């Protein structure tokens, strides 16, 4: 569900966030309008708004874990975790985490990739939110959910700054709520 | 913080005890400093960020540059708290826009660090953040990128230093602030 449909309709912060995101055509390949959040990180107010909106939403939901997907989930997740007093758990590409890990594979357009999490990072019945910069097909988030649920944790919600058109109208991902701040910038010029 | 043992802030001990050392990762002989266990302790993580924020908030830092990927865990919270921009310094081909790059040496071969053109401006006062300094090669590449666009690197900030690798000497004269030494 988009933030504008869920209590933040007309909130000027959402417009500021959307305006701060840069669209890079044909990256990483032709036809893709890449949503670049690095320009959001350069805009101190808009970056703060992004974190504040997520913190306001989750601070009274007894969330004990924020899980962030490498690498752009790392740009948002830790600040949210710090503000709500939760642990931060990085979900990483294979071979990066040094300790014992569990892993889950997910589909790419061509082939597969894997997401890993440290064993013991999350305990049964912990309440978790999963953060990434953008949700497209939901494949990565689904893999992340599987990792967390395999440890007995409860995924309360998945949260992303940007949601591609595929997810509009979907309020749930594998049965779990999905919360998204903005739609992609700049698509209307090309429709 | 760094080198002032008698005046060591009491929060530092708590952070140090949360760092997990993993032997023989990524290969035999390396004692890997795992900071993910610090992130699992909200107080230790908050203390880590607070220590850096207290040091930098009145130093007119306009940009925090964080080195992929573990610099992304500490850099943005510091940037937000001190009112600075955050700039990610990334492995090749991850940044979508026009970039500049700097090469640095690995044990075998080279790697590259990239930064978006236009992210940092001449006259910006920069802080470089990573979880750990070893040989200092990556931090030196980061300093070079920032100086090439006319920024002034004020300091490098790392949670952990491996002093025996003498990375401190490779920072082009820039000071290093670290919280925990591992010998």
Interface residues (C-beta under 8 A of the other chain):
Chain A: X22 X24 X27 X28 X34 X36 X38 X41 X42 X43 X44 X47 X48 X51 X70 X71 X74 X75 X76 X78 X79 X81 X82 X85 X86 X87 X88 X89 X90 X92 X95 X96 X97 X98 X99 X118 X121
Chain B: X20 X22 X25 X26 X32 X34 X36 X39 X40 X41 X42 X45 X46 X49 X68 X69 X72 X73 X74 X76 X77 X79 X80 X83 X84 X85 X86 X87 X88 X90 X93 X94 X95 X96 X97 X116 X119
